[in-house]
């Protein structure tokens, strides 16, 4: 079935790095824009980054620009988020999400990132 | 502070209707017909229930309806059911460089 499965979250110290991964199945991964969202504990949703199918278009939220890098490997049906210089305010559940044409129709289960000393 | 403004909470009895507003600006809600709504249960990922202002994905009950007027979008849940108790988020396209903005979410309680 159509699904997204994230991994790579965990506890990291401020200034540290983490790499999130998302494996897609059940659809033609390369044909879709993919997006990362996050949700801080008890808070709302925040768009983080998106990447086009051929990786030719990439955008980041101002809050992560210069620290996070999104990438994908269409041969492996995989999406990545490299997070460097992490801050306490990056603590959140990170969701890998498929862009189903102007809306987000498939969500992963989320992976928790905690930035704390 | 979220870019789009939603009421923090609403409640209603089973069978009643509730309407959640989502107010933005001409740069987001008012400027594009790409408003979507997401339902989220605690500890779960969001699920799209409305896209492009008023379209329902297959499988979403027709008691969920939505509209937009000017800079404000609205989601109405008619015939409220216990399973509708959840958080609801609106989302709008806001242009090329910061494409997606959200409301802060509305917790709907079924009394």
Interface residues (C-beta under 8 A of the other chain):
Chain A: X35 X44 X45 X46 X47 X50 X59 X61 X62 X95 X100 X102 X103 X104 X105 X107 X108 X109 X110
Chain B: X2 X34 X36 X38 X45 X46 X47 X48 X51 X52 X57 X89 X91 X93 X96 X97 X98 X99 X100 X101 X102 X103 X104 X105
